[in-house]
Amino acid sequence: MERRAFLKQATIGTAAVAASLTVGAPAVIASTKKINWTATSFWNPKVKIMFDGIKDFCQNVKEMSDGQLEIKLYGGGELVPPFGAFDAVSQGTVQMGTGSPYFWAGKSTAFNWFGSIPFGMNAQSINAWFYEGNGMALMTELYDQFNLVPRIVGNSGVQMGGWYRKKINSIEDFKGLKMRIGSIAGKVLSEIGVTTVMLPPAEIFPSLERGVVDAAEFVGPVHDILLGLYKVAPYYYTPGWHEPGPVLDVFFNKKAYSDLPPHLQKILDIAAADINIKTLAAFDAQSGVALDKLVKEHGVQVEVYPDDVMQKIKEVSREVIEAEAKKDPFAMRVHEDYKAFQAKISTWGEMSEKVYWNKMA
C-alpha cells in the first residue's frame, strides 16, 4: 500500500511538472526569440566619444542579452541625414536613434531644456535633475508625444565658447559676425547682431575655411582638434556659456520598445546609464590633453570672454529663455521645474565645488 501511494504521488508530481513546462513553453520561447534592430545616429564615426559611446552601447546590449537583442548602428548620413534620425525613429523606419535633445527643438522648443540652455546646469547637476528630480519624467512625457522612449547617454561637461577669426574685446565685436551655433544660444547671439547657422560636424571646417562663417562652436578640444578648426580660426574662447552641460540622448521607437520583454527593456535602460557615466569620464580625461596639444603644438591662443561681454550675454540669455518658454505651455512647465531644481542644487554647489575650485586656483 505504501508503494502504491508513493507511485501515485510521483505520477501526480511528474504530471504537474510536465503541465507547467507545457503551459510555460510559449512564454519561454517568446522571451528568447532573437531580435534585430536598426539604429541611426546624428554622429558619424569620425566624431569620437559620442559615436564610440553608442557603438559600445550596442555591443553591451548584445552581450548583456546573450545575443538576443542585436542593434545594427549607422552613422549620420549613412542611412538618413544626421538631422533625420528623430523622424526615422518616430515613424518606425528604424528602431533607435541618437543625438542631442536640442537638435530636435524644431519639433518643440521644450527639447532645448533637455539638451542645454545658456547659463544652465552643468553635467553633474543635470544628472541629479534626471535621476533624482523630475528631469527624466518630463523628458519621457515630451518624447512620448512623438512616439518615442528616451534615455540619456552622456554629457560633454562645460564646453568651449568657440573659434573666432578675430578677437572679441567688446559686445560690439559680435555685430555682423556669421557664426555656427544652434539652439537657444543662437537666438541669444542673434539678439546682439550675429547671423547664426546650424551645421553638421562635417560642414564646419569648410564653412570656416571659405568664409561662409566667421566663427564656430562645436564641442571642445577633443573634437575641435580632429576637425582641424585651429587651422582656420586662431582664437579659441572660453567658457562655453551656451552649453554648460549638454546632454546626449538615445531614443527608441515606442512600439518597438514596448514589444520587448521586460528584461530587454531593463538591459537598454542599464546600458544607457552606463554609457552616460563613461561618456562624461571620457571627456574629462581627454579634454585637457587635447587642449594642451592645441596650445603647444598648434599655437592656438586661448582667450577668456571679457567680463562685460559675459554679463551682457547673460542678461540677453535670460530674456530669450523666458520668451522661448512662453511659446509652449509644456516648455514653460519644464522651464519652471528646471529653474527650481537649479536654484535648489546651487546652494550646495556654492559651498562645495565653487569654493574648492577657487581655493585650487
C-alpha positions in Angstrom: 0.0 0.0 0.0 2.8 2.4 0.8 4.4 1.5 -2.5 1.2 2.3 -4.4 0.8 5.6 -2.5 4.4 6.6 -3.4 3.9 5.8 -7.1 0.6 7.7 -7.2 2.3 10.8 -5.7 5.2 10.5 -8.1 2.9 10.3 -11.0 0.9 13.4 -9.9 4.2 15.3 -9.4 5.6 14.4 -12.8 2.3 15.3 -14.5 2.4 18.7 -12.7 5.9 19.4 -13.8 5.1 18.4 -17.3 2.0 20.6 -17.3 3.9 23.6 -16.0 6.5 23.2 -18.7 3.9 22.9 -21.4 2.0 25.9 -20.2 5.1 27.9 -19.8 6.7 26.9 -23.2 5.3 29.7 -25.4 6.4 32.4 -22.9 9.9 30.9 -22.7 10.2 30.7 -26.5 8.9 34.3 -26.9 11.3 35.7 -24.3 14.4 34.1 -26.0 13.5 35.0 -29.6 16.3 36.8 -31.4 15.5 40.5 -32.1 17.4 42.6 -34.7 17.1 46.4 -34.5 18.5 49.1 -36.8 19.8 52.4 -35.3 20.8 55.7 -36.9 22.8 58.4 -35.3 23.3 62.2 -35.7 27.0 61.5 -35.2 29.3 59.9 -37.8 32.2 57.6 -36.9 34.7 60.4 -37.0 33.0 62.1 -34.0 34.9 60.4 -31.3 33.4 59.7 -27.8 29.9 60.4 -29.0 29.8 57.8 -31.8 32.1 55.4 -29.9 29.8 55.6 -26.9 26.8 54.5 -29.0 28.9 51.7 -30.5 29.7 50.5 -27.0 26.1 50.8 -26.0 25.0 48.5 -28.9 27.8 46.0 -28.1 26.9 46.0 -24.4 23.2 45.3 -25.2 24.2 42.4 -27.3 26.4 40.9 -24.6 24.1 41.6 -21.7 21.2 39.9 -23.6 23.4 37.0 -24.6 22.8 37.9 -28.3 19.0 38.1 -28.0 18.9 41.8 -28.9 21.3 42.9 -31.6 21.5 46.5 -32.9 23.0 47.5 -36.2 24.3 51.0 -36.0 24.6 53.5 -38.8 26.4 56.9 -38.6 24.9 60.3 -39.6 24.4 60.4 -43.4 24.9 56.6 -43.9 21.2 55.7 -43.7 19.4 59.0 -43.2 20.7 62.6 -42.9 22.1 63.5 -39.4 19.0 65.6 -38.5 16.7 62.9 -39.9 17.4 60.5 -37.1 14.5 61.7 -35.0 11.8 61.3 -37.7 13.2 58.0 -38.8 12.7 56.5 -35.3 9.4 58.4 -34.7 7.9 57.0 -37.9 9.2 53.4 -37.2 11.6 53.3 -40.2 14.3 52.3 -37.7 14.0 51.3 -34.0 16.7 53.5 -32.4 18.3 56.9 -32.9 20.9 59.1 -31.1 21.9 62.7 -31.0 21.2 65.5 -28.5 17.8 66.7 -27.4 18.2 70.3 -28.6 18.8 69.1 -32.2 15.0 68.3 -32.2 13.9 71.8 -31.0 12.2 72.4 -34.3 9.6 69.9 -33.1 9.1 71.6 -29.8 11.2 74.3 -28.1 10.9 72.2 -24.9 13.7 69.9 -26.2 16.2 72.8 -25.5 16.0 72.3 -21.8 16.8 68.6 -22.0 19.9 69.4 -24.2 21.4 72.5 -22.7 20.4 76.1 -22.2 22.7 79.1 -21.7 24.0 79.5 -18.2 22.1 76.4 -17.2 23.2 73.4 -15.1 26.4 71.6 -15.6 26.7 67.8 -16.2 26.7 66.9 -12.5 23.6 68.9 -11.8 21.9 67.7 -15.0 22.4 64.1 -13.9 20.9 65.0 -10.5 17.9 66.5 -12.2 17.3 63.5 -14.4 17.9 60.8 -11.8 16.8 62.5 -8.6 14.5 65.2 -9.8 11.7 65.4 -12.5 14.0 65.6 -15.5 13.6 62.0 -16.7 9.8 62.0 -16.2 9.4 65.3 -18.1 11.7 64.1 -20.9 9.7 60.9 -21.2 6.5 62.9 -21.4 7.8 65.1 -24.2 9.3 62.3 -26.3 6.1 60.3 -25.9 4.3 62.9 -27.9 6.4 61.8 -30.9 6.1 58.0 -30.4 9.5 57.8 -28.7 11.0 56.4 -25.5 14.2 58.5 -24.5 17.2 57.8 -22.3 20.3 60.0 -21.6 23.6 58.5 -22.7 26.2 61.2 -22.0 27.3 64.7 -21.4 30.4 66.6 -22.6 30.5 68.8 -19.5 31.1 72.6 -19.9 32.2 73.2 -23.5 34.5 75.8 -25.0 33.0 79.1 -26.3 34.0 78.7 -29.9 36.6 79.6 -32.6 36.9 83.1 -34.0 38.9 84.7 -36.7 39.2 87.9 -34.7 39.4 88.8 -31.1 36.3 89.6 -29.1 37.1 92.6 -27.0 33.6 94.0 -26.6 30.0 93.2 -27.3 30.3 95.3 -30.4 32.7 92.8 -31.9 29.9 90.3 -32.2 27.9 92.5 -34.5 28.0 91.5 -38.1 29.6 88.1 -37.4 28.3 84.9 -39.0 28.6 82.0 -36.6 27.9 78.3 -36.5 25.9 77.9 -33.3 22.5 76.4 -32.6 19.6 76.1 -30.1 18.6 78.9 -27.8 22.2 80.2 -27.8 21.8 81.0 -31.5 18.8 83.1 -30.7 20.7 84.9 -27.9 23.6 85.9 -30.3 21.0 86.9 -32.9 19.7 89.5 -30.5 23.2 91.1 -30.3 23.8 91.2 -34.1 25.2 87.8 -35.0 23.9 85.9 -38.0 23.7 82.3 -36.8 23.5 78.9 -38.7 23.5 75.3 -37.6 25.8 73.0 -39.5 26.5 69.3 -39.0 30.1 68.5 -37.9 31.4 67.7 -41.4 30.5 71.1 -42.7 32.1 73.2 -40.0 35.7 73.3 -41.2 35.0 74.0 -44.9 32.5 76.7 -43.9 35.1 78.4 -41.8 37.8 77.9 -44.4 35.7 79.5 -47.2 34.4 82.4 -45.0 30.8 81.2 -45.0 31.0 81.7 -41.3 33.4 83.8 -39.2 33.2 81.8 -36.1 32.0 78.4 -34.9 31.5 76.3 -31.8 31.3 72.6 -31.8 32.2 70.8 -28.5 35.6 71.2 -27.1 39.3 70.3 -27.6 38.9 66.6 -28.3 36.7 67.1 -31.3 37.8 70.5 -32.4 41.4 69.3 -32.9 40.0 66.4 -35.0 38.1 68.8 -37.2 41.2 70.9 -37.7 39.4 74.1 -36.7 42.6 75.6 -35.4 43.9 75.8 -39.0 41.2 78.4 -40.0 40.4 80.3 -36.8 43.3 81.2 -34.4 41.3 82.4 -31.3 39.7 79.8 -29.0 37.3 81.3 -26.5 36.1 80.1 -23.1 33.8 79.4 -21.3 31.0 77.6 -23.2 28.2 79.8 -21.7 25.9 78.4 -24.3 26.3 74.7 -23.3 27.4 74.2 -19.7 26.1 70.6 -19.6 24.9 69.4 -23.0 23.1 66.1 -22.8 23.3 63.3 -25.4 20.2 61.2 -26.0 19.2 57.8 -27.3 15.6 57.2 -28.2 13.6 54.1 -29.2 10.5 53.7 -31.3 7.8 53.4 -28.7 6.2 50.3 -30.2 9.5 48.6 -30.7 10.5 49.3 -27.1 7.1 48.2 -25.7 7.2 45.0 -27.7 10.4 43.9 -26.0 10.3 41.5 -23.0 10.8 43.4 -19.7 14.3 42.1 -19.2 15.4 43.5 -22.6 13.9 46.9 -21.7 15.8 46.9 -18.5 19.0 46.0 -20.3 18.5 49.1 -22.6 18.0 51.2 -19.5 21.0 50.0 -17.7 23.2 50.2 -20.8 22.2 53.8 -21.3 23.1 54.7 -17.7 26.4 53.0 -18.0 27.4 54.9 -21.2 26.1 58.2 -19.6 28.8 57.9 -16.9 31.5 56.7 -19.2 31.0 59.5 -21.8 31.5 62.3 -19.3 34.5 60.4 -17.9 36.0 60.3 -21.4 35.5 64.0 -22.0 37.1 64.8 -18.6 40.0 62.5 -19.2 40.8 63.6 -22.8 39.9 67.3 -23.0 43.0 68.6 -21.0 45.4 66.6 -23.1 43.8 67.8 -26.4 43.8 71.5 -25.2 47.5 71.2 -24.2 48.3 69.9 -27.7 46.3 72.7 -29.4 48.3 75.3 -27.5 51.8 73.9 -27.5 51.9 72.2 -30.9 49.5 74.3 -33.0 49.9 77.7 -31.4 46.3 78.3 -30.5 45.5 81.4 -28.5 43.0 80.5 -25.7 41.1 83.6 -24.7 38.5 84.3 -22.0 35.5 86.3 -22.8 35.7 89.8 -21.1 33.5 90.2 -18.0 31.3 92.9 -19.6 30.7 90.7 -22.6 29.7 87.8 -20.4 27.4 89.9 -18.3 25.6 91.3 -21.4 25.2 87.8 -22.9 23.8 86.6 -19.6 21.2 89.3 -19.5 20.1 88.7 -23.0 20.1 84.9 -22.4 17.6 85.3 -19.5 15.3 87.4 -21.6 15.4 85.0 -24.6 15.0 81.9 -22.4 11.9 83.3 -20.7 10.4 84.3 -24.1 11.2 80.9 -25.5 9.5 79.2 -22.6 6.3 81.2 -23.1 5.9 79.8 -26.6 4.7 76.5 -25.4 2.8 75.5 -22.2 4.9 72.3 -21.8 8.1 74.2 -22.3 7.1 76.6 -19.5 6.4 73.6 -17.2 9.9 72.2 -18.0 11.5 75.7 -17.6 9.9 76.3 -14.2 11.0 72.8 -12.9 14.5 73.3 -14.3 14.9 76.7 -12.7 13.6 75.4 -9.3 16.0 72.5 -9.3 18.9 74.6 -10.4 18.2 77.0 -7.6 18.0 74.2 -5.0 21.1 72.4 -6.1 23.2 75.6 -6.5 23.1 76.1 -2.7 25.3 73.1 -2.2 27.5 73.8 -5.3 28.2 77.3 -3.9 29.5 75.9 -0.7 31.4 72.9 -2.2 32.5 72.8 -5.8 32.8 76.6 -6.2 34.8 77.1 -3.0 37.0 74.1 -3.8 38.0 75.2 -7.3 38.5 78.8 -6.2 40.9 77.6 -3.5 42.7 75.4 -6.0 43.4 78.3 -8.3 
